[in-house]
Amino acid sequence: DKDGVIFNFAGVNNGSLDLDTGENIASSDPEGEIQDLGINGDTDLSKNWLQQIKAKNGASLRLLDKSLINENFDFKSIKYNEEIINKLWPISGEITDASAKIVIGNIFVVKKGNNYYAFEVTDVVVTPNDNLDYYELVIKH
């Protein structure tokens, strides 16, 4: 497991994530698999962060359908990449453009080339008026 952070794309902290390292990186970096979508400039500054993500650089992004998993499922119990490939990937719905609004507890599965990743959103931190908003994640690979 590794911790990761994705910052608001509209802020000064880049807004892209490299799932191999858990590092927030520049949006132009080819190592990034996930991109935050920034803000809606037509809404009030205190609530303009979209809180949405998309795949990038050839990655595929899916949202785990929790209705298809055992009620006792615990993301922390995932220990092997094969579990991501065989258990989580098949019951996750593909996101072709942008995710819905991110909430704590969302579990996403990502494929880039032959690499599979899963991450759970553990916190969504909204900081009004400065675009320093971010998501905290636990990443499995």
C-alpha positions as CSV (number, residue, x, y, z in Angstrom):
1,D,0.0,0.0,0.0
2,K,1.0,3.6,-0.5
3,D,-0.6,6.9,0.2
4,G,-1.3,9.3,-2.5
5,V,-2.7,12.8,-3.1
6,I,-4.4,14.4,-6.1
7,F,-4.6,18.2,-5.9
8,N,-7.2,20.4,-7.6
9,F,-5.9,20.9,-11.2
10,A,-6.7,24.7,-11.0
11,G,-4.4,25.2,-8.1
12,V,-0.6,25.5,-7.9
13,N,0.0,21.9,-7.0
14,N,-0.4,20.3,-10.5
15,G,-3.4,18.0,-10.2
16,S,-2.1,14.8,-11.7
17,L,-1.2,11.5,-10.0
18,D,1.5,8.9,-10.7
19,L,0.0,5.7,-9.3
20,D,3.4,3.9,-9.3
21,T,4.8,6.4,-6.7
22,G,1.7,8.0,-5.2
23,E,3.1,11.4,-6.1
24,N,1.2,14.4,-7.3
25,I,2.9,15.4,-10.6
26,A,2.6,18.0,-13.3
27,S,-0.3,17.5,-15.6
28,S,2.0,17.3,-18.6
29,D,4.0,14.5,-17.1
30,P,3.6,11.3,-19.1
31,E,3.8,9.1,-16.0
32,G,0.5,10.3,-14.7
33,E,-2.5,8.0,-14.9
34,I,-5.1,10.3,-13.2
35,Q,-6.0,13.9,-13.7
36,D,-8.2,16.2,-11.5
37,L,-10.6,18.3,-13.6
38,G,-10.2,21.6,-11.7
39,I,-12.9,24.1,-11.3
40,N,-16.1,25.5,-12.8
41,G,-15.3,29.1,-13.3
42,D,-19.0,30.1,-13.5
43,T,-19.8,29.2,-9.9
44,D,-19.0,30.9,-6.5
45,L,-15.3,30.6,-5.6
46,S,-16.1,28.9,-2.3
47,K,-17.7,25.9,-4.1
48,N,-16.3,25.8,-7.6
49,W,-14.1,22.7,-7.4
50,L,-15.6,20.0,-9.6
51,Q,-14.2,17.1,-7.5
52,Q,-14.0,14.9,-10.6
53,I,-11.2,12.9,-12.2
54,K,-10.4,11.3,-15.5
55,A,-7.8,8.9,-16.9
56,K,-4.9,10.1,-19.0
57,N,-1.9,8.9,-20.9
58,G,-3.6,5.8,-22.2
59,A,-4.9,4.6,-18.8
60,S,-8.5,3.3,-18.3
61,L,-10.4,4.3,-15.2
62,R,-13.3,2.4,-13.6
63,L,-15.4,2.9,-10.5
64,L,-16.0,-0.2,-8.4
65,D,-19.7,-1.1,-8.2
66,K,-20.0,-1.7,-4.5
67,S,-23.4,-3.4,-5.0
68,L,-21.5,-6.3,-6.6
69,I,-19.1,-7.0,-3.7
70,N,-19.6,-8.8,-0.4
71,E,-20.9,-6.6,2.3
72,N,-17.9,-7.5,4.5
73,F,-15.4,-6.4,1.8
74,D,-12.6,-4.3,3.1
75,F,-10.2,-2.5,0.7
76,K,-7.4,-3.0,3.1
77,S,-7.7,-6.8,2.6
78,I,-6.5,-6.5,-1.0
79,K,-2.9,-7.8,-0.9
80,Y,-2.1,-9.0,-4.4
81,N,-2.3,-7.5,-7.9
82,E,-4.2,-10.6,-9.1
83,E,-7.0,-9.6,-6.7
84,I,-7.2,-6.2,-8.5
85,I,-7.2,-7.9,-11.9
86,N,-9.6,-10.8,-11.1
87,K,-11.9,-9.5,-8.4
88,L,-12.1,-5.7,-8.8
89,W,-11.6,-4.9,-12.5
90,P,-14.5,-7.1,-13.7
91,I,-17.1,-5.5,-11.4
92,S,-16.1,-1.9,-12.0
93,G,-17.9,0.3,-14.4
94,E,-15.8,2.1,-17.0
95,I,-15.5,5.9,-16.9
96,T,-15.2,7.1,-20.5
97,D,-14.9,10.9,-19.8
98,A,-15.1,12.2,-16.2
99,S,-16.0,10.6,-12.9
100,A,-19.0,11.7,-10.9
101,K,-18.2,13.9,-7.9
102,I,-15.6,12.1,-5.8
103,V,-16.7,11.1,-2.3
104,I,-14.9,9.4,0.6
105,G,-15.1,5.7,0.1
106,N,-15.0,5.7,-3.7
107,I,-12.8,2.8,-5.0
108,F,-11.4,3.2,-8.5
109,V,-9.5,0.6,-10.6
110,V,-7.1,1.7,-13.2
111,K,-5.3,-0.1,-16.0
112,K,-2.4,1.3,-18.0
113,G,-0.7,-1.1,-20.3
114,N,-0.2,-4.3,-18.3
115,N,-0.3,-2.6,-15.0
116,Y,-3.4,-2.6,-12.7
117,Y,-4.0,-0.3,-9.7
118,A,-6.8,0.3,-7.3
119,F,-7.2,3.2,-5.0
120,E,-9.7,4.2,-2.3
121,V,-10.5,7.8,-1.5
122,T,-9.9,8.3,2.2
123,D,-10.5,12.0,2.4
124,V,-11.7,14.9,0.3
125,V,-10.4,18.2,1.5
126,V,-12.1,21.4,0.2
127,T,-10.4,24.7,0.8
128,P,-12.6,27.6,-0.2
129,N,-11.2,30.4,-2.3
130,D,-7.6,29.2,-2.9
131,N,-7.8,26.0,-5.2
132,L,-5.6,24.0,-2.8
133,D,-8.2,21.3,-2.5
134,Y,-7.2,17.7,-2.7
135,Y,-8.1,14.0,-2.3
136,E,-6.2,11.6,-0.1
137,L,-5.9,8.0,-1.3
138,V,-4.7,4.6,-0.5
139,I,-3.2,2.9,-3.6
140,K,-2.8,-0.8,-4.2
141,H,-0.6,-2.1,-7.1
